[in-house]
Amino acid sequence: MAVFSLYCLLLFLASCLGDQYPPPAMPRGKRTVFAVFCSETGNRLGSARFHKQDKKGRAWKEHAQKLVKYCPACRKRMKVTLKEERHSK
Ligand SMILES: [Zn+2]
């Protein structure tokens, strides 16, 4: 019984530490910032962040293909083109 409660204490301490220091196993790969442009006018619509690869190994391009954003110049939701902007830390 004493061993068990010691184990619980250890788990408790570990979870406290986990709050202060993000566990290194959590972030999977770097996220990259992409500038989002209207595919028609080239109007800049903002930015988006993607993991280079998601958990299932799909590349960001597969997600980006489905992305539509409202473009004020075209006054409707447009397919977008993405340009890699910078790496987020
Ligand atoms: Zn547009």
PDB file of the backbone (N, CA, C, O) and the ligand in Angstrom, with CONECT records:
HET     ZN  A 101       1
ATOM      1  N   MET A   1       0.835  -1.206   0.000  1.00  0.00           N
ATOM      2  CA  MET A   1       0.000   0.000   0.000  1.00  0.00           C
ATOM      3  C   MET A   1       0.869   1.255   0.000  1.00  0.00           C
ATOM      4  O   MET A   1       0.579   2.222  -0.705  1.00  0.00           O
ATOM      5  N   ALA A   2       1.925   1.231   0.787  1.00  0.00           N
ATOM      6  CA  ALA A   2       2.820   2.391   0.858  1.00  0.00           C
ATOM      7  C   ALA A   2       3.475   2.638  -0.503  1.00  0.00           C
ATOM      8  O   ALA A   2       3.663   3.782  -0.919  1.00  0.00           O
ATOM      9  N   VAL A   3       3.813   1.556  -1.179  1.00  0.00           N
ATOM     10  CA  VAL A   3       4.441   1.676  -2.496  1.00  0.00           C
ATOM     11  C   VAL A   3       3.471   2.319  -3.475  1.00  0.00           C
ATOM     12  O   VAL A   3       3.853   3.144  -4.305  1.00  0.00           O
ATOM     13  N   PHE A   4       2.213   1.925  -3.359  1.00  0.00           N
ATOM     14  CA  PHE A   4       1.186   2.445  -4.267  1.00  0.00           C
ATOM     15  C   PHE A   4       1.003   3.949  -4.089  1.00  0.00           C
ATOM     16  O   PHE A   4       0.920   4.688  -5.071  1.00  0.00           O
ATOM     17  N   SER A   5       0.940   4.408  -2.824  1.00  0.00           N
ATOM     18  CA  SER A   5       0.731   5.838  -2.589  1.00  0.00           C
ATOM     19  C   SER A   5       1.957   6.646  -3.003  1.00  0.00           C
ATOM     20  O   SER A   5       1.849   7.795  -3.429  1.00  0.00           O
ATOM     21  N   LEU A   6       3.112   6.027  -2.869  1.00  0.00           N
ATOM     22  CA  LEU A   6       4.337   6.687  -3.336  1.00  0.00           C
ATOM     23  C   LEU A   6       4.278   6.869  -4.848  1.00  0.00           C
ATOM     24  O   LEU A   6       4.681   7.898  -5.389  1.00  0.00           O
ATOM     25  N   TYR A   7       3.769   5.850  -5.505  1.00  0.00           N
ATOM     26  CA  TYR A   7       3.623   5.864  -6.955  1.00  0.00           C
ATOM     27  C   TYR A   7       2.672   6.978  -7.369  1.00  0.00           C
ATOM     28  O   TYR A   7       2.916   7.696  -8.338  1.00  0.00           O
ATOM     29  N   CYS A   8       1.561   7.111  -6.602  1.00  0.00           N
ATOM     30  CA  CYS A   8       0.589   8.168  -6.881  1.00  0.00           C
ATOM     31  C   CYS A   8       1.225   9.541  -6.715  1.00  0.00           C
ATOM     32  O   CYS A   8       0.989  10.453  -7.507  1.00  0.00           O
ATOM     33  N   LEU A   9       2.035   9.670  -5.670  1.00  0.00           N
ATOM     34  CA  LEU A   9       2.721  10.934  -5.408  1.00  0.00           C
ATOM     35  C   LEU A   9       3.646  11.281  -6.568  1.00  0.00           C
ATOM     36  O   LEU A   9       3.723  12.433  -6.994  1.00  0.00           O
ATOM     37  N   LEU A  10       4.334  10.286  -7.061  1.00  0.00           N
ATOM     38  CA  LEU A  10       5.229  10.486  -8.200  1.00  0.00           C
ATOM     39  C   LEU A  10       4.450  10.953  -9.427  1.00  0.00           C
ATOM     40  O   LEU A  10       4.869  11.869 -10.135  1.00  0.00           O
ATOM     41  N   LEU A  11       3.312  10.306  -9.663  1.00  0.00           N
ATOM     42  CA  LEU A  11       2.473  10.671 -10.807  1.00  0.00           C
ATOM     43  C   LEU A  11       1.984  12.107 -10.663  1.00  0.00           C
ATOM     44  O   LEU A  11       1.942  12.873 -11.626  1.00  0.00           O
ATOM     45  N   PHE A  12       1.616  12.449  -9.423  1.00  0.00           N
ATOM     46  CA  PHE A  12       1.128  13.800  -9.138  1.00  0.00           C
ATOM     47  C   PHE A  12       2.227  14.827  -9.414  1.00  0.00           C
ATOM     48  O   PHE A  12       1.980  15.852 -10.050  1.00  0.00           O
ATOM     49  N   LEU A  13       3.424  14.549  -8.939  1.00  0.00           N
ATOM     50  CA  LEU A  13       4.558  15.447  -9.163  1.00  0.00           C
ATOM     51  C   LEU A  13       4.858  15.576 -10.653  1.00  0.00           C
ATOM     52  O   LEU A  13       5.153  16.662 -11.153  1.00  0.00           O
ATOM     53  N   ALA A  14       4.778  14.460 -11.340  1.00  0.00           N
ATOM     54  CA  ALA A  14       5.062  14.468 -12.776  1.00  0.00           C
ATOM     55  C   ALA A  14       4.064  15.341 -13.520  1.00  0.00           C
ATOM     56  O   ALA A  14       4.430  16.049 -14.459  1.00  0.00           O
ATOM     57  N   SER A  15       2.783  15.292 -13.095  1.00  0.00           N
ATOM     58  CA  SER A  15       1.773  16.096 -13.782  1.00  0.00           C
ATOM     59  C   SER A  15       1.954  17.574 -13.464  1.00  0.00           C
ATOM     60  O   SER A  15       1.639  18.430 -14.290  1.00  0.00           O
ATOM     61  N   CYS A  16       2.462  17.881 -12.263  1.00  0.00           N
ATOM     62  CA  CYS A  16       2.760  19.275 -11.909  1.00  0.00           C
ATOM     63  C   CYS A  16       3.881  19.807 -12.788  1.00  0.00           C
ATOM     64  O   CYS A  16       3.809  20.922 -13.306  1.00  0.00           O
ATOM     65  N   LEU A  17       4.893  19.013 -12.944  1.00  0.00           N
ATOM     66  CA  LEU A  17       6.018  19.399 -13.797  1.00  0.00           C
ATOM     67  C   LEU A  17       5.555  19.576 -15.234  1.00  0.00           C
ATOM     68  O   LEU A  17       6.021  20.463 -15.950  1.00  0.00           O
ATOM     69  N   GLY A  18       4.635  18.722 -15.639  1.00  0.00           N
ATOM     70  CA  GLY A  18       4.112  18.780 -16.998  1.00  0.00           C
ATOM     71  C   GLY A  18       3.427  20.096 -17.301  1.00  0.00           C
ATOM     72  O   GLY A  18       3.425  20.553 -18.444  1.00  0.00           O
ATOM     73  N   ASP A  19       2.836  20.718 -16.263  1.00  0.00           N
ATOM     74  CA  ASP A  19       2.200  22.016 -16.472  1.00  0.00           C
ATOM     75  C   ASP A  19       3.234  23.095 -16.735  1.00  0.00           C
ATOM     76  O   ASP A  19       3.024  24.005 -17.537  1.00  0.00           O
ATOM     77  N   GLN A  20       4.365  22.967 -16.034  1.00  0.00           N
ATOM     78  CA  GLN A  20       5.388  24.010 -16.165  1.00  0.00           C
ATOM     79  C   GLN A  20       6.199  23.840 -17.449  1.00  0.00           C
ATOM     80  O   GLN A  20       6.503  24.806 -18.148  1.00  0.00           O
ATOM     81  N   TYR A  21       6.532  22.608 -17.731  1.00  0.00           N
ATOM     82  CA  TYR A  21       7.335  22.336 -18.915  1.00  0.00           C
ATOM     83  C   TYR A  21       6.511  21.476 -19.865  1.00  0.00           C
ATOM     84  O   TYR A  21       6.175  20.339 -19.533  1.00  0.00           O
ATOM     85  N   PRO A  22       6.181  22.003 -21.042  1.00  0.00           N
ATOM     86  CA  PRO A  22       5.423  21.180 -21.984  1.00  0.00           C
ATOM     87  C   PRO A  22       6.195  19.904 -22.310  1.00  0.00           C
ATOM     88  O   PRO A  22       7.365  19.975 -22.685  1.00  0.00           O
ATOM     89  N   PRO A  23       5.573  18.761 -22.176  1.00  0.00           N
ATOM     90  CA  PRO A  23       6.286  17.512 -22.449  1.00  0.00           C
ATOM     91  C   PRO A  23       6.794  17.487 -23.885  1.00  0.00           C
ATOM     92  O   PRO A  23       6.058  17.841 -24.805  1.00  0.00           O
ATOM     93  N   PRO A  24       8.012  17.083 -24.083  1.00  0.00           N
ATOM     94  CA  PRO A  24       8.621  17.165 -25.420  1.00  0.00           C
ATOM     95  C   PRO A  24       7.942  16.283 -26.456  1.00  0.00           C
ATOM     96  O   PRO A  24       8.135  16.464 -27.659  1.00  0.00           O
ATOM     97  N   ALA A  25       7.139  15.322 -25.982  1.00  0.00           N
ATOM     98  CA  ALA A  25       6.497  14.416 -26.929  1.00  0.00           C
ATOM     99  C   ALA A  25       5.277  15.057 -27.583  1.00  0.00           C
ATOM    100  O   ALA A  25       4.802  14.577 -28.612  1.00  0.00           O
ATOM    101  N   MET A  26       4.766  16.136 -26.992  1.00  0.00           N
ATOM    102  CA  MET A  26       3.504  16.710 -27.478  1.00  0.00           C
ATOM    103  C   MET A  26       3.566  17.299 -28.888  1.00  0.00           C
ATOM    104  O   MET A  26       2.838  16.818 -29.756  1.00  0.00           O
ATOM    105  N   PRO A  27       4.397  18.317 -29.169  1.00  0.00           N
ATOM    106  CA  PRO A  27       4.328  18.901 -30.505  1.00  0.00           C
ATOM    107  C   PRO A  27       4.972  17.986 -31.544  1.00  0.00           C
ATOM    108  O   PRO A  27       6.139  17.610 -31.433  1.00  0.00           O
ATOM    109  N   ARG A  28       4.190  17.646 -32.540  1.00  0.00           N
ATOM    110  CA  ARG A  28       4.704  16.749 -33.571  1.00  0.00           C
ATOM    111  C   ARG A  28       5.120  17.564 -34.776  1.00  0.00           C
ATOM    112  O   ARG A  28       4.291  17.938 -35.606  1.00  0.00           O
ATOM    113  N   GLY A  29       6.379  17.828 -34.863  1.00  0.00           N
ATOM    114  CA  GLY A  29       6.876  18.569 -36.021  1.00  0.00           C
ATOM    115  C   GLY A  29       6.580  20.043 -35.915  1.00  0.00           C
ATOM    116  O   GLY A  29       5.777  20.469 -35.085  1.00  0.00           O
ATOM    117  N   LYS A  30       7.217  20.805 -36.741  1.00  0.00           N
ATOM    118  CA  LYS A  30       7.044  22.251 -36.729  1.00  0.00           C
ATOM    119  C   LYS A  30       5.824  22.629 -37.541  1.00  0.00           C
ATOM    120  O   LYS A  30       5.441  21.960 -38.501  1.00  0.00           O
ATOM    121  N   ARG A  31       5.235  23.725 -37.116  1.00  0.00           N
ATOM    122  CA  ARG A  31       4.174  24.284 -37.945  1.00  0.00           C
ATOM    123  C   ARG A  31       4.772  25.398 -38.777  1.00  0.00           C
ATOM    124  O   ARG A  31       5.672  26.120 -38.347  1.00  0.00           O
ATOM    125  N   THR A  32       4.255  25.508 -39.952  1.00  0.00           N
ATOM    126  CA  THR A  32       4.774  26.500 -40.883  1.00  0.00           C
ATOM    127  C   THR A  32       3.685  27.515 -41.166  1.00  0.00           C
ATOM    128  O   THR A  32       2.518  27.157 -41.324  1.00  0.00           O
ATOM    129  N   VAL A  33       4.065  28.775 -41.228  1.00  0.00           N
ATOM    130  CA  VAL A  33       3.111  29.835 -41.523  1.00  0.00           C
ATOM    131  C   VAL A  33       3.055  30.025 -43.031  1.00  0.00           C
ATOM    132  O   VAL A  33       4.080  30.161 -43.699  1.00  0.00           O
ATOM    133  N   PHE A  34       1.843  30.033 -43.545  1.00  0.00           N
ATOM    134  CA  PHE A  34       1.647  30.264 -44.963  1.00  0.00           C
ATOM    135  C   PHE A  34       0.857  31.547 -45.148  1.00  0.00           C
ATOM    136  O   PHE A  34      -0.135  31.786 -44.459  1.00  0.00           O
ATOM    137  N   ALA A  35       1.299  32.355 -46.070  1.00  0.00           N
ATOM    138  CA  ALA A  35       0.520  33.515 -46.456  1.00  0.00           C
ATOM    139  C   ALA A  35      -0.568  33.029 -47.415  1.00  0.00           C
ATOM    140  O   ALA A  35      -0.307  32.237 -48.320  1.00  0.00           O
ATOM    141  N   VAL A  36      -1.800  33.522 -47.198  1.00  0.00           N
ATOM    142  CA  VAL A  36      -2.942  33.068 -47.994  1.00  0.00           C
ATOM    143  C   VAL A  36      -3.312  34.144 -48.996  1.00  0.00           C
ATOM    144  O   VAL A  36      -3.537  35.296 -48.625  1.00  0.00           O
ATOM    145  N   PHE A  37      -3.376  33.772 -50.257  1.00  0.00           N
ATOM    146  CA  PHE A  37      -3.726  34.714 -51.314  1.00  0.00           C
ATOM    147  C   PHE A  37      -4.938  34.206 -52.086  1.00  0.00           C
ATOM    148  O   PHE A  37      -5.142  33.000 -52.231  1.00  0.00           O
ATOM    149  N   CYS A  38      -5.736  35.147 -52.576  1.00  0.00           N
ATOM    150  CA  CYS A  38      -6.835  34.808 -53.470  1.00  0.00           C
ATOM    151  C   CYS A  38      -6.260  34.251 -54.764  1.00  0.00           C
ATOM    152  O   CYS A  38      -5.323  34.816 -55.327  1.00  0.00           O
ATOM    153  N   SER A  39      -6.821  33.144 -55.235  1.00  0.00           N
ATOM    154  CA  SER A  39      -6.263  32.515 -56.435  1.00  0.00           C
ATOM    155  C   SER A  39      -6.587  33.324 -57.698  1.00  0.00           C
ATOM    156  O   SER A  39      -5.940  33.152 -58.731  1.00  0.00           O
ATOM    157  N   GLU A  40      -7.591  34.204 -57.610  1.00  0.00           N
ATOM    158  CA  GLU A  40      -7.950  35.015 -58.786  1.00  0.00           C
ATOM    159  C   GLU A  40      -7.152  36.305 -58.853  1.00  0.00           C
ATOM    160  O   GLU A  40      -6.518  36.604 -59.865  1.00  0.00           O
ATOM    161  N   THR A  41      -7.188  37.058 -57.778  1.00  0.00           N
ATOM    162  CA  THR A  41      -6.619  38.406 -57.808  1.00  0.00           C
ATOM    163  C   THR A  41      -5.248  38.482 -57.152  1.00  0.00           C
ATOM    164  O   THR A  41      -4.533  39.470 -57.323  1.00  0.00           O
ATOM    165  N   GLY A  42      -4.884  37.477 -56.425  1.00  0.00           N
ATOM    166  CA  GLY A  42      -3.612  37.536 -55.714  1.00  0.00           C
ATOM    167  C   GLY A  42      -3.682  38.410 -54.479  1.00  0.00           C
ATOM    168  O   GLY A  42      -2.666  38.709 -53.852  1.00  0.00           O
ATOM    169  N   ASN A  43      -4.906  38.819 -54.134  1.00  0.00           N
ATOM    170  CA  ASN A  43      -5.148  39.614 -52.947  1.00  0.00           C
ATOM    171  C   ASN A  43      -4.772  38.827 -51.691  1.00  0.00           C
ATOM    172  O   ASN A  43      -5.145  37.664 -51.536  1.00  0.00           O
ATOM    173  N   ARG A  44      -4.031  39.478 -50.806  1.00  0.00           N
ATOM    174  CA  ARG A  44      -3.627  38.766 -49.591  1.00  0.00           C
ATOM    175  C   ARG A  44      -4.787  38.687 -48.610  1.00  0.00           C
ATOM    176  O   ARG A  44      -5.363  39.712 -48.243  1.00  0.00           O
ATOM    177  N   LEU A  45      -5.126  37.498 -48.192  1.00  0.00           N
ATOM    178  CA  LEU A  45      -6.299  37.311 -47.348  1.00  0.00           C
ATOM    179  C   LEU A  45      -5.951  36.982 -45.912  1.00  0.00           C
ATOM    180  O   LEU A  45      -6.834  36.900 -45.059  1.00  0.00           O
ATOM    181  N   GLY A  46      -4.690  36.797 -45.641  1.00  0.00           N
ATOM    182  CA  GLY A  46      -4.312  36.477 -44.271  1.00  0.00           C
ATOM    183  C   GLY A  46      -3.253  35.409 -44.253  1.00  0.00           C
ATOM    184  O   GLY A  46      -2.513  35.226 -45.220  1.00  0.00           O
ATOM    185  N   SER A  47      -3.188  34.706 -43.146  1.00  0.00           N
ATOM    186  CA  SER A  47      -2.179  33.659 -43.045  1.00  0.00           C
ATOM    187  C   SER A  47      -2.794  32.434 -42.382  1.00  0.00           C
ATOM    188  O   SER A  47      -3.795  32.527 -41.671  1.00  0.00           O
ATOM    189  N   ALA A  48      -2.188  31.312 -42.626  1.00  0.00           N
ATOM    190  CA  ALA A  48      -2.660  30.063 -42.041  1.00  0.00           C
ATOM    191  C   ALA A  48      -1.455  29.270 -41.570  1.00  0.00           C
ATOM    192  O   ALA A  48      -0.364  29.373 -42.130  1.00  0.00           O
ATOM    193  N   ARG A  49      -1.673  28.482 -40.536  1.00  0.00           N
ATOM    194  CA  ARG A  49      -0.579  27.649 -40.034  1.00  0.00           C
ATOM    195  C   ARG A  49      -0.928  26.179 -40.230  1.00  0.00           C
ATOM    196  O   ARG A  49      -2.021  25.727 -39.888  1.00  0.00           O
ATOM    197  N   PHE A  50       0.005  25.469 -40.775  1.00  0.00           N
ATOM    198  CA  PHE A  50      -0.175  24.032 -40.956  1.00  0.00           C
ATOM    199  C   PHE A  50       1.044  23.305 -40.425  1.00  0.00           C
ATOM    200  O   PHE A  50       2.168  23.806 -40.459  1.00  0.00           O
ATOM    201  N   HIS A  51       0.782  22.118 -39.939  1.00  0.00           N
ATOM    202  CA  HIS A  51       1.900  21.205 -39.740  1.00  0.00           C
ATOM    203  C   HIS A  51       2.333  20.736 -41.119  1.00  0.00           C
ATOM    204  O   HIS A  51       1.508  20.526 -42.008  1.00  0.00           O
ATOM    205  N   LYS A  52       3.628  20.578 -41.280  1.00  0.00           N
ATOM    206  CA  LYS A  52       4.120  20.079 -42.565  1.00  0.00           C
ATOM    207  C   LYS A  52       3.484  18.733 -42.892  1.00  0.00           C
ATOM    208  O   LYS A  52       3.209  18.409 -44.048  1.00  0.00           O
ATOM    209  N   GLN A  53       3.268  17.981 -41.855  1.00  0.00           N
ATOM    210  CA  GLN A  53       2.583  16.694 -42.007  1.00  0.00           C
ATOM    211  C   GLN A  53       1.697  16.485 -40.800  1.00  0.00           C
ATOM    212  O   GLN A  53       2.091  16.797 -39.677  1.00  0.00           O
ATOM    213  N   ASP A  54       0.502  15.960 -41.019  1.00  0.00           N
ATOM    214  CA  ASP A  54      -0.348  15.684 -39.865  1.00  0.00           C
ATOM    215  C   ASP A  54      -0.076  14.276 -39.337  1.00  0.00           C
ATOM    216  O   ASP A  54       0.804  13.566 -39.822  1.00  0.00           O
ATOM    217  N   LYS A  55      -0.862  13.899 -38.328  1.00  0.00           N
ATOM    218  CA  LYS A  55      -0.600  12.631 -37.643  1.00  0.00           C
ATOM    219  C   LYS A  55      -0.701  11.442 -38.595  1.00  0.00           C
ATOM    220  O   LYS A  55      -0.039  10.420 -38.408  1.00  0.00           O
ATOM    221  N   LYS A  56      -1.539  11.593 -39.616  1.00  0.00           N
ATOM    222  CA  LYS A  56      -1.722  10.480 -40.555  1.00  0.00           C
ATOM    223  C   LYS A  56      -0.745  10.564 -41.725  1.00  0.00           C
ATOM    224  O   LYS A  56      -0.830   9.792 -42.679  1.00  0.00           O
ATOM    225  N   GLY A  57       0.183  11.513 -41.635  1.00  0.00           N
ATOM    226  CA  GLY A  57       1.222  11.595 -42.659  1.00  0.00           C
ATOM    227  C   GLY A  57       0.777  12.315 -43.916  1.00  0.00           C
ATOM    228  O   GLY A  57       1.444  12.249 -44.948  1.00  0.00           O
ATOM    229  N   ARG A  58      -0.370  13.013 -43.826  1.00  0.00           N
ATOM    230  CA  ARG A  58      -0.803  13.760 -45.003  1.00  0.00           C
ATOM    231  C   ARG A  58      -0.064  15.091 -45.044  1.00  0.00           C
ATOM    232  O   ARG A  58       0.141  15.723 -44.007  1.00  0.00           O
ATOM    233  N   ALA A  59       0.318  15.497 -46.181  1.00  0.00           N
ATOM    234  CA  ALA A  59       1.042  16.756 -46.319  1.00  0.00           C
ATOM    235  C   ALA A  59       0.069  17.925 -46.211  1.00  0.00           C
ATOM    236  O   ALA A  59      -1.131  17.764 -46.435  1.00  0.00           O
ATOM    237  N   TRP A  60       0.587  19.092 -45.871  1.00  0.00           N
ATOM    238  CA  TRP A  60      -0.252  20.280 -45.678  1.00  0.00           C
ATOM    239  C   TRP A  60      -0.995  20.634 -46.950  1.00  0.00           C
ATOM    240  O   TRP A  60      -2.083  21.207 -46.889  1.00  0.00           O
ATOM    241  N   LYS A  61      -0.428  20.302 -48.107  1.00  0.00           N
ATOM    242  CA  LYS A  61      -1.049  20.660 -49.382  1.00  0.00           C
ATOM    243  C   LYS A  61      -2.435  20.057 -49.526  1.00  0.00           C
ATOM    244  O   LYS A  61      -3.328  20.651 -50.131  1.00  0.00           O
ATOM    245  N   GLU A  62      -2.603  18.860 -48.957  1.00  0.00           N
ATOM    246  CA  GLU A  62      -3.911  18.204 -49.057  1.00  0.00           C
ATOM    247  C   GLU A  62      -4.966  18.964 -48.270  1.00  0.00           C
ATOM    248  O   GLU A  62      -6.134  18.995 -48.658  1.00  0.00           O
ATOM    249  N   HIS A  63      -4.556  19.579 -47.163  1.00  0.00           N
ATOM    250  CA  HIS A  63      -5.489  20.391 -46.385  1.00  0.00           C
ATOM    251  C   HIS A  63      -5.721  21.723 -47.075  1.00  0.00           C
ATOM    252  O   HIS A  63      -6.838  22.239 -47.106  1.00  0.00           O
ATOM    253  N   ALA A  64      -4.654  22.269 -47.625  1.00  0.00           N
ATOM    254  CA  ALA A  64      -4.725  23.600 -48.230  1.00  0.00           C
ATOM    255  C   ALA A  64      -5.619  23.601 -49.458  1.00  0.00           C
ATOM    256  O   ALA A  64      -6.244  24.614 -49.770  1.00  0.00           O
ATOM    257  N   GLN A  65      -5.686  22.475 -50.157  1.00  0.00           N
ATOM    258  CA  GLN A  65      -6.504  22.393 -51.367  1.00  0.00           C
ATOM    259  C   GLN A  65      -7.979  22.624 -51.080  1.00  0.00           C
ATOM    260  O   GLN A  65      -8.715  23.131 -51.927  1.00  0.00           O
ATOM    261  N   LYS A  66      -8.407  22.245 -49.866  1.00  0.00           N
ATOM    262  CA  LYS A  66      -9.827  22.375 -49.524  1.00  0.00           C
ATOM    263  C   LYS A  66     -10.153  23.745 -48.960  1.00  0.00           C
ATOM    264  O   LYS A  66     -11.314  24.066 -48.708  1.00  0.00           O
ATOM    265  N   LEU A  67      -9.117  24.547 -48.766  1.00  0.00           N
ATOM    266  CA  LEU A  67      -9.300  25.808 -48.059  1.00  0.00           C
ATOM    267  C   LEU A  67      -9.952  26.861 -48.950  1.00  0.00           C
ATOM    268  O   LEU A  67      -9.518  27.097 -50.077  1.00  0.00           O
ATOM    269  N   VAL A  68     -10.996  27.484 -48.423  1.00  0.00           N
ATOM    270  CA  VAL A  68     -11.571  28.647 -49.097  1.00  0.00           C
ATOM    271  C   VAL A  68     -11.639  29.793 -48.097  1.00  0.00           C
ATOM    272  O   VAL A  68     -11.861  29.586 -46.904  1.00  0.00           O
ATOM    273  N   LYS A  69     -11.447  30.988 -48.599  1.00  0.00           N
ATOM    274  CA  LYS A  69     -11.480  32.160 -47.739  1.00  0.00           C
ATOM    275  C   LYS A  69     -12.242  33.267 -48.428  1.00  0.00           C
ATOM    276  O   LYS A  69     -12.245  33.370 -49.655  1.00  0.00           O
ATOM    277  N   TYR A  70     -12.900  34.109 -47.614  1.00  0.00           N
ATOM    278  CA  TYR A  70     -13.632  35.230 -48.185  1.00  0.00           C
ATOM    279  C   TYR A  70     -12.644  36.271 -48.710  1.00  0.00           C
ATOM    280  O   TYR A  70     -11.728  36.688 -48.002  1.00  0.00           O
ATOM    281  N   CYS A  71     -12.841  36.674 -49.936  1.00  0.00           N
ATOM    282  CA  CYS A  71     -11.984  37.693 -50.532  1.00  0.00           C
ATOM    283  C   CYS A  71     -12.796  38.961 -50.731  1.00  0.00           C
ATOM    284  O   CYS A  71     -13.788  38.944 -51.460  1.00  0.00           O
ATOM    285  N   PRO A  72     -12.397  40.066 -50.098  1.00  0.00           N
ATOM    286  CA  PRO A  72     -13.159  41.321 -50.227  1.00  0.00           C
ATOM    287  C   PRO A  72     -13.130  41.869 -51.644  1.00  0.00           C
ATOM    288  O   PRO A  72     -14.078  42.534 -52.063  1.00  0.00           O
ATOM    289  N   ALA A  73     -12.063  41.605 -52.393  1.00  0.00           N
ATOM    290  CA  ALA A  73     -11.960  42.115 -53.763  1.00  0.00           C
ATOM    291  C   ALA A  73     -12.959  41.404 -54.670  1.00  0.00           C
ATOM    292  O   ALA A  73     -13.613  42.043 -55.495  1.00  0.00           O
ATOM    293  N   CYS A  74     -13.081  40.086 -54.522  1.00  0.00           N
ATOM    294  CA  CYS A  74     -14.013  39.315 -55.352  1.00  0.00           C
ATOM    295  C   CYS A  74     -15.407  39.279 -54.731  1.00  0.00           C
ATOM    296  O   CYS A  74     -16.374  38.905 -55.395  1.00  0.00           O
ATOM    297  N   ARG A  75     -15.509  39.659 -53.487  1.00  0.00           N
ATOM    298  CA  ARG A  75     -16.751  39.651 -52.713  1.00  0.00           C
ATOM    299  C   ARG A  75     -17.372  38.261 -52.627  1.00  0.00           C
ATOM    300  O   ARG A  75     -18.595  38.119 -52.603  1.00  0.00           O
ATOM    301  N   LYS A  76     -16.541  37.263 -52.584  1.00  0.00           N
ATOM    302  CA  LYS A  76     -17.042  35.917 -52.330  1.00  0.00           C
ATOM    303  C   LYS A  76     -15.919  35.033 -51.814  1.00  0.00           C
ATOM    304  O   LYS A  76     -14.750  35.417 -51.786  1.00  0.00           O
ATOM    305  N   ARG A  77     -16.315  33.844 -51.410  1.00  0.00           N
ATOM    306  CA  ARG A  77     -15.314  32.915 -50.911  1.00  0.00           C
ATOM    307  C   ARG A  77     -14.565  32.322 -52.089  1.00  0.00           C
ATOM    308  O   ARG A  77     -15.167  31.810 -53.032  1.00  0.00           O
ATOM    309  N   MET A  78     -13.266  32.397 -52.023  1.00  0.00           N
ATOM    310  CA  MET A  78     -12.431  31.991 -53.143  1.00  0.00           C
ATOM    311  C   MET A  78     -11.492  30.867 -52.737  1.00  0.00           C
ATOM    312  O   MET A  78     -11.107  30.734 -51.575  1.00  0.00           O
ATOM    313  N   LYS A  79     -11.143  30.079 -53.713  1.00  0.00           N
ATOM    314  CA  LYS A  79     -10.039  29.159 -53.508  1.00  0.00           C
ATOM    315  C   LYS A  79      -8.779  29.982 -53.311  1.00  0.00           C
ATOM    316  O   LYS A  79      -8.637  31.069 -53.872  1.00  0.00           O
ATOM    317  N   VAL A  80      -7.889  29.466 -52.528  1.00  0.00           N
ATOM    318  CA  VAL A  80      -6.708  30.260 -52.199  1.00  0.00           C
ATOM    319  C   VAL A  80      -5.432  29.572 -52.665  1.00  0.00           C
ATOM    320  O   VAL A  80      -5.386  28.361 -52.881  1.00  0.00           O
ATOM    321  N   THR A  81      -4.424  30.377 -52.806  1.00  0.00           N
ATOM    322  CA  THR A  81      -3.078  29.833 -53.004  1.00  0.00           C
ATOM    323  C   THR A  81      -2.267  30.180 -51.769  1.00  0.00           C
ATOM    324  O   THR A  81      -2.463  31.230 -51.158  1.00  0.00           O
ATOM    325  N   LEU A  82      -1.376  29.312 -51.417  1.00  0.00           N
ATOM    326  CA  LEU A  82      -0.578  29.521 -50.209  1.00  0.00           C
ATOM    327  C   LEU A  82       0.893  29.665 -50.574  1.00  0.00           C
ATOM    328  O   LEU A  82       1.418  29.000 -51.467  1.00  0.00           O
ATOM    329  N   LYS A  83       1.516  30.552 -49.848  1.00  0.00           N
ATOM    330  CA  LYS A  83       2.960  30.701 -50.022  1.00  0.00           C
ATOM    331  C   LYS A  83       3.613  30.573 -48.656  1.00  0.00           C
ATOM    332  O   LYS A  83       3.223  31.249 -47.704  1.00  0.00           O
ATOM    333  N   GLU A  84       4.589  29.720 -48.571  1.00  0.00           N
ATOM    334  CA  GLU A  84       5.266  29.512 -47.302  1.00  0.00           C
ATOM    335  C   GLU A  84       5.918  30.809 -46.850  1.00  0.00           C
ATOM    336  O   GLU A  84       6.646  31.455 -47.603  1.00  0.00           O
ATOM    337  N   GLU A  85       5.643  31.174 -45.613  1.00  0.00           N
ATOM    338  CA  GLU A  85       6.100  32.480 -45.166  1.00  0.00           C
ATOM    339  C   GLU A  85       7.281  32.382 -44.199  1.00  0.00           C
ATOM    340  O   GLU A  85       8.352  32.930 -44.461  1.00  0.00           O
ATOM    341  N   ARG A  86       7.081  31.694 -43.103  1.00  0.00           N
ATOM    342  CA  ARG A  86       8.179  31.545 -42.144  1.00  0.00           C
ATOM    343  C   ARG A  86       7.882  30.350 -41.245  1.00  0.00           C
ATOM    344  O   ARG A  86       6.759  29.848 -41.199  1.00  0.00           O
ATOM    345  N   HIS A  87       8.867  29.928 -40.566  1.00  0.00           N
ATOM    346  CA  HIS A  87       8.697  28.796 -39.651  1.00  0.00           C
ATOM    347  C   HIS A  87       8.394  29.336 -38.266  1.00  0.00           C
ATOM    348  O   HIS A  87       9.111  30.188 -37.741  1.00  0.00           O
ATOM    349  N   SER A  88       7.336  28.833 -37.695  1.00  0.00           N
ATOM    350  CA  SER A  88       7.022  29.233 -36.332  1.00  0.00           C
ATOM    351  C   SER A  88       7.845  28.391 -35.359  1.00  0.00           C
ATOM    352  O   SER A  88       8.159  27.230 -35.616  1.00  0.00           O
ATOM    353  N   LYS A  89       8.174  29.008 -34.255  1.00  0.00           N
ATOM    354  CA  LYS A  89       9.024  28.278 -33.303  1.00  0.00           C
ATOM    355  C   LYS A  89       8.186  27.481 -32.320  1.00  0.00           C
ATOM    356  O   LYS A  89       8.734  26.806 -31.448  1.00  0.00           O
TER     357      LYS A  89
HETATM  358 ZN    ZN A 101     -10.170  37.595 -54.847  1.00  0.00          ZN2+
END
